[in-house]
Amino acid sequence: MLDLSYMIQDMTNTNTDNKTEERKNRFTGESVMLTKEEARRHDLIFVAESMAEFHADPDTKDKHYKIMREHLDWFRQHNASAYMVLLD
């Protein structure tokens, strides 16, 4: 019989705490650990905000603000506590 018991621990590891990325509130300095996806979306919020502020064309501004709002909405839905610390 083949012994596969050494694999069971790896297969049952359900640790989903992959919060490896630190982000800080730009006003308060309070920090939160985020997953890679949360950190990516957090960064995109500020990229979109910068792009919206940079452009003079109202349609381009609206496009970037829409992207920013989509990522803010995602954050509110998926990690409300981090949203409250970092983005509210």
Order of alpha helices (4+ residues) and beta strands (2+ residues): alpha-beta-beta-alpha-alpha-alpha
